[in-house]
Amino acid sequence: MGSAKKSTASARKARIEEMRRAEQARERRNRILTIAASVVVVAGLVVGGIVLVQSQSDDSTAADGKGKGHFVTGSDGVKTWKGTLGRNHVAKTVDYPMEPPVGGDHNQVWMNCNGDVYAKALNNMNAVHSLEHGAVWVTYTDKAKKSDVEALAAKVKKTPYTLMSPDDKQKDPIMLSAWGHQRTVTGASDPNVDKFFEKFVQGAQTPEPGAACTSGLSQ
């Protein structure tokens, strides 16, 4: 049985390292593209015009995030959102039907989620974009034990495609969210933490698998 656990741990470590290497490769490609865009001024202006038009179009057609739906709790304790989750890019504030949100219309810029731990509450519209990229979002209230917060922060920091922040608006001390999925855990030692990470970090629910978790916003 010990051998099986070691094998699982090794496979998970290899998966995380592969995601980290892929993220680093994307960062290198982004730097090259940025340099090229700064040299070719005319091309940059054209791209800027296209982005502006796209942004204006998105804002004019965006929904308010209150899509019809509800959570259904599975036998494993994970709640799955049954209903439509919009994916429009919007500039206005979105009023989500759950806290923390697990999807819906969101800002066009994501929060960095390469194992980023934030000391302050996040703008939900940016964090939802991170979920769209396949991140798991750990949130906690002031009722969470300091030891649990510290242990979870350490776990997040070594796991690509995760982020963590306080959220005093949520109903439970510690919650885990992914696109369309959410659960409460009792603490950092709760075995459901590892299970949720294993299943939903770049999991099958991800609308945009492999999309960047860097080069976004940070506090």
C-alpha positions as a Markdown table, in Angstrom:
| # | Residue | x | y | z |
|---|---|---|---|---|
| 1 | Met | 0.0 | 0.0 | 0.0 |
| 2 | Gly | 3.0 | 2.3 | 0.8 |
| 3 | Ser | 4.3 | 1.6 | -2.7 |
| 4 | Ala | 0.9 | 2.7 | -4.2 |
| 5 | Lys | 0.9 | 6.0 | -2.3 |
| 6 | Lys | 4.5 | 6.7 | -3.4 |
| 7 | Ser | 3.5 | 6.0 | -7.0 |
| 8 | Thr | 0.5 | 8.3 | -6.8 |
| 9 | Ala | 2.6 | 11.0 | -5.2 |
| 10 | Ser | 5.3 | 10.6 | -7.9 |
| 11 | Ala | 2.7 | 10.9 | -10.6 |
| 12 | Arg | 1.2 | 14.0 | -9.1 |
| 13 | Lys | 4.6 | 15.6 | -8.7 |
| 14 | Ala | 5.4 | 14.8 | -12.3 |
| 15 | Arg | 2.1 | 16.3 | -13.5 |
| 16 | Ile | 2.8 | 19.5 | -11.5 |
| 17 | Glu | 6.3 | 19.8 | -12.9 |
| 18 | Glu | 5.0 | 19.3 | -16.4 |
| 19 | Met | 2.4 | 22.1 | -15.9 |
| 20 | Arg | 5.2 | 24.4 | -14.5 |
| 21 | Arg | 7.4 | 23.7 | -17.5 |
| 22 | Ala | 4.5 | 24.5 | -19.8 |
| 23 | Glu | 3.8 | 27.7 | -18.0 |
| 24 | Gln | 7.5 | 28.8 | -18.2 |
| 25 | Ala | 7.4 | 28.0 | -21.9 |
| 26 | Arg | 4.3 | 30.2 | -22.4 |
| 27 | Glu | 6.1 | 33.0 | -20.4 |
| 28 | Arg | 9.1 | 32.9 | -22.8 |
| 29 | Arg | 6.8 | 32.9 | -25.8 |
| 30 | Asn | 4.9 | 35.9 | -24.3 |
| 31 | Arg | 8.1 | 37.9 | -23.8 |
| 32 | Ile | 9.2 | 37.2 | -27.4 |
| 33 | Leu | 5.8 | 38.4 | -28.7 |
| 34 | Thr | 5.9 | 41.5 | -26.5 |
| 35 | Ile | 9.3 | 42.5 | -27.8 |
| 36 | Ala | 8.2 | 41.9 | -31.4 |
| 37 | Ala | 5.1 | 44.0 | -30.9 |
| 38 | Ser | 7.1 | 46.9 | -29.5 |
| 39 | Val | 9.4 | 46.9 | -32.6 |
| 40 | Val | 6.6 | 46.7 | -35.2 |
| 41 | Val | 4.8 | 49.9 | -34.2 |
| 42 | Val | 2.2 | 49.8 | -37.0 |
| 43 | Ala | 1.3 | 46.2 | -36.2 |
| 44 | Gly | 0.9 | 47.2 | -32.6 |
| 45 | Leu | -1.5 | 49.9 | -33.4 |
| 46 | Val | -3.6 | 47.6 | -35.5 |
| 47 | Val | -3.7 | 45.0 | -32.7 |
| 48 | Gly | -4.6 | 47.7 | -30.2 |
| 49 | Gly | -7.5 | 48.8 | -32.4 |
| 50 | Ile | -8.8 | 45.3 | -32.7 |
| 51 | Val | -8.6 | 44.8 | -28.9 |
| 52 | Leu | -10.5 | 48.0 | -28.3 |
| 53 | Val | -13.3 | 47.1 | -30.7 |
| 54 | Gln | -13.5 | 43.6 | -29.2 |
| 55 | Ser | -13.7 | 45.1 | -25.7 |
| 56 | Gln | -16.5 | 47.4 | -26.7 |
| 57 | Ser | -18.4 | 44.6 | -28.3 |
| 58 | Asp | -18.1 | 42.4 | -25.2 |
| 59 | Asp | -19.3 | 45.1 | -22.9 |
| 60 | Ser | -22.4 | 45.8 | -25.0 |
| 61 | Thr | -23.6 | 42.2 | -25.0 |
| 62 | Ala | -22.6 | 41.0 | -21.6 |
| 63 | Ala | -25.0 | 39.4 | -19.2 |
| 64 | Asp | -25.1 | 40.3 | -15.5 |
| 65 | Gly | -23.9 | 36.9 | -14.3 |
| 66 | Lys | -27.2 | 35.8 | -12.7 |
| 67 | Gly | -27.6 | 32.8 | -14.9 |
| 68 | Lys | -30.3 | 30.3 | -13.9 |
| 69 | Gly | -29.0 | 27.3 | -12.0 |
| 70 | His | -28.3 | 25.8 | -8.7 |
| 71 | Phe | -25.8 | 23.6 | -6.9 |
| 72 | Val | -26.2 | 19.9 | -6.6 |
| 73 | Thr | -24.1 | 18.2 | -3.9 |
| 74 | Gly | -22.5 | 14.9 | -4.8 |
| 75 | Ser | -21.8 | 11.9 | -2.5 |
| 76 | Asp | -18.2 | 13.2 | -2.3 |
| 77 | Gly | -19.4 | 16.5 | -0.8 |
| 78 | Val | -18.5 | 18.5 | -4.0 |
| 79 | Lys | -21.2 | 20.9 | -5.1 |
| 80 | Thr | -21.6 | 21.1 | -8.9 |
| 81 | Trp | -23.4 | 24.0 | -10.5 |
| 82 | Lys | -26.2 | 22.9 | -12.7 |
| 83 | Gly | -27.0 | 25.7 | -15.1 |
| 84 | Thr | -25.4 | 28.2 | -17.5 |
| 85 | Leu | -22.2 | 29.9 | -16.6 |
| 86 | Gly | -21.5 | 32.8 | -18.9 |
| 87 | Arg | -18.0 | 33.3 | -20.4 |
| 88 | Asn | -18.3 | 36.9 | -21.7 |
| 89 | His | -15.5 | 39.4 | -21.0 |
| 90 | Val | -17.0 | 42.5 | -19.3 |
| 91 | Ala | -15.7 | 45.7 | -17.7 |
| 92 | Lys | -18.7 | 46.2 | -15.3 |
| 93 | Thr | -19.2 | 44.6 | -11.9 |
| 94 | Val | -20.9 | 41.2 | -12.1 |
| 95 | Asp | -23.3 | 40.1 | -9.4 |
| 96 | Tyr | -22.7 | 36.3 | -9.1 |
| 97 | Pro | -25.3 | 33.9 | -7.6 |
| 98 | Met | -22.8 | 32.3 | -5.3 |
| 99 | Glu | -19.8 | 33.3 | -3.1 |
| 100 | Pro | -17.1 | 32.7 | -4.0 |
| 101 | Pro | -18.2 | 32.5 | -7.6 |
| 102 | Val | -17.5 | 29.4 | -9.6 |
| 103 | Gly | -17.9 | 30.8 | -13.1 |
| 104 | Gly | -19.8 | 33.3 | -15.2 |
| 105 | Asp | -19.1 | 36.5 | -17.1 |
| 106 | His | -15.8 | 38.0 | -16.0 |
| 107 | Asn | -13.1 | 40.6 | -16.5 |
| 108 | Gln | -10.8 | 40.1 | -19.5 |
| 109 | Val | -7.7 | 40.0 | -17.3 |
| 110 | Trp | -7.2 | 37.1 | -14.9 |
| 111 | Met | -5.5 | 37.0 | -11.5 |
| 112 | Asn | -2.1 | 35.4 | -11.5 |
| 113 | Cys | -2.7 | 31.8 | -10.3 |
| 114 | Asn | 0.7 | 30.2 | -10.5 |
| 115 | Gly | 0.6 | 29.3 | -6.8 |
| 116 | Asp | -0.2 | 32.9 | -5.9 |
| 117 | Val | -1.2 | 33.7 | -2.3 |
| 118 | Tyr | -2.9 | 37.0 | -1.8 |
| 119 | Ala | -3.2 | 38.9 | 1.5 |
| 120 | Lys | -6.3 | 40.8 | 0.5 |
| 121 | Ala | -9.7 | 39.9 | -1.0 |
| 122 | Leu | -9.7 | 39.7 | -4.8 |
| 123 | Asn | -12.0 | 41.2 | -7.4 |
| 124 | Asn | -14.3 | 38.2 | -8.2 |
| 125 | Met | -14.4 | 39.1 | -11.9 |
| 126 | Asn | -10.6 | 38.6 | -12.2 |
| 127 | Ala | -10.5 | 35.5 | -10.1 |
| 128 | Val | -13.3 | 33.8 | -12.1 |
| 129 | His | -11.1 | 34.3 | -15.2 |
| 130 | Ser | -8.4 | 32.3 | -13.4 |
| 131 | Leu | -11.0 | 29.5 | -12.8 |
| 132 | Glu | -11.7 | 29.5 | -16.6 |
| 133 | His | -8.0 | 28.8 | -17.1 |
| 134 | Gly | -8.2 | 25.7 | -14.9 |
| 135 | Ala | -7.2 | 27.1 | -11.5 |
| 136 | Val | -8.4 | 26.0 | -8.1 |
| 137 | Trp | -9.1 | 29.0 | -5.8 |
| 138 | Val | -8.7 | 28.5 | -2.0 |
| 139 | Thr | -10.6 | 31.1 | 0.1 |
| 140 | Tyr | -11.0 | 31.6 | 3.8 |
| 141 | Thr | -12.7 | 33.9 | 6.4 |
| 142 | Asp | -11.3 | 35.3 | 9.6 |
| 143 | Lys | -12.8 | 32.3 | 11.4 |
| 144 | Ala | -10.3 | 29.9 | 9.8 |
| 145 | Lys | -7.5 | 28.8 | 12.1 |
| 146 | Lys | -4.2 | 30.6 | 11.5 |
| 147 | Ser | -2.4 | 27.2 | 11.3 |
| 148 | Asp | -4.8 | 26.0 | 8.6 |
| 149 | Val | -4.3 | 29.2 | 6.6 |
| 150 | Glu | -0.6 | 28.9 | 6.8 |
| 151 | Ala | -0.6 | 25.2 | 5.8 |
| 152 | Leu | -2.9 | 25.8 | 2.8 |
| 153 | Ala | -0.8 | 28.8 | 1.7 |
| 154 | Ala | 2.3 | 26.5 | 1.6 |
| 155 | Lys | 0.4 | 24.0 | -0.5 |
| 156 | Val | -0.8 | 26.6 | -2.9 |
| 157 | Lys | 2.6 | 28.1 | -3.3 |
| 158 | Lys | 4.0 | 24.8 | -4.6 |
| 159 | Thr | 1.1 | 24.0 | -6.9 |
| 160 | Pro | 0.8 | 25.7 | -10.3 |
| 161 | Tyr | -2.8 | 26.7 | -11.4 |
| 162 | Thr | -3.9 | 27.6 | -7.9 |
| 163 | Leu | -4.5 | 30.8 | -6.0 |
| 164 | Met | -5.6 | 31.7 | -2.5 |
| 165 | Ser | -7.2 | 34.8 | -0.8 |
| 166 | Pro | -9.4 | 35.8 | 2.1 |
| 167 | Asp | -13.1 | 36.2 | 1.5 |
| 168 | Asp | -15.2 | 37.2 | 4.5 |
| 169 | Lys | -18.4 | 37.1 | 2.4 |
| 170 | Gln | -18.4 | 33.3 | 2.1 |
| 171 | Lys | -20.5 | 31.3 | 4.5 |
| 172 | Asp | -17.8 | 28.7 | 5.7 |
| 173 | Pro | -14.3 | 29.3 | 7.1 |
| 174 | Ile | -12.5 | 27.5 | 4.3 |
| 175 | Met | -13.8 | 26.8 | 0.8 |
| 176 | Leu | -12.3 | 25.4 | -2.5 |
| 177 | Ser | -13.6 | 26.5 | -5.9 |
| 178 | Ala | -13.0 | 25.5 | -9.5 |
| 179 | Trp | -15.0 | 26.3 | -12.6 |
| 180 | Gly | -18.5 | 25.0 | -11.9 |
| 181 | His | -17.5 | 23.2 | -8.7 |
| 182 | Gln | -17.1 | 24.0 | -5.0 |
| 183 | Arg | -16.7 | 22.5 | -1.6 |
| 184 | Thr | -16.1 | 23.3 | 2.1 |
| 185 | Val | -13.3 | 21.6 | 4.0 |
| 186 | Thr | -12.7 | 21.4 | 7.7 |
| 187 | Gly | -9.0 | 22.4 | 7.6 |
| 188 | Ala | -5.7 | 22.0 | 5.9 |
| 189 | Ser | -5.4 | 18.3 | 7.0 |
| 190 | Asp | -8.8 | 17.4 | 5.6 |
| 191 | Pro | -8.1 | 14.7 | 2.9 |
| 192 | Asn | -10.7 | 16.4 | 0.7 |
| 193 | Val | -8.2 | 19.2 | 0.0 |
| 194 | Asp | -5.9 | 16.8 | -1.8 |
| 195 | Lys | -8.8 | 15.1 | -3.6 |
| 196 | Phe | -10.1 | 18.5 | -4.8 |
| 197 | Phe | -6.7 | 19.6 | -6.1 |
| 198 | Glu | -6.1 | 16.3 | -7.8 |
| 199 | Lys | -9.4 | 16.4 | -9.6 |
| 200 | Phe | -9.8 | 20.1 | -10.5 |
| 201 | Val | -6.3 | 21.6 | -11.0 |
| 202 | Gln | -6.4 | 21.8 | -14.8 |
| 203 | Gly | -9.2 | 19.2 | -14.6 |
| 204 | Ala | -11.8 | 18.1 | -17.1 |
| 205 | Gln | -14.0 | 21.0 | -16.1 |
| 206 | Thr | -11.5 | 23.6 | -17.4 |
| 207 | Pro | -13.0 | 25.7 | -20.2 |
| 208 | Glu | -9.6 | 26.9 | -21.4 |
| 209 | Pro | -7.0 | 24.1 | -20.5 |
| 210 | Gly | -3.4 | 25.2 | -20.7 |
| 211 | Ala | -4.2 | 29.0 | -20.7 |
| 212 | Ala | -1.8 | 31.1 | -18.8 |
| 213 | Cys | -1.8 | 31.7 | -15.1 |
| 214 | Thr | 0.9 | 34.3 | -15.2 |
| 215 | Ser | 1.1 | 37.7 | -16.9 |
| 216 | Gly | -2.2 | 38.7 | -15.4 |
| 217 | Leu | -3.0 | 40.8 | -12.3 |
| 218 | Ser | -1.3 | 40.6 | -8.9 |
| 219 | Gln | -1.7 | 42.5 | -5.7 |
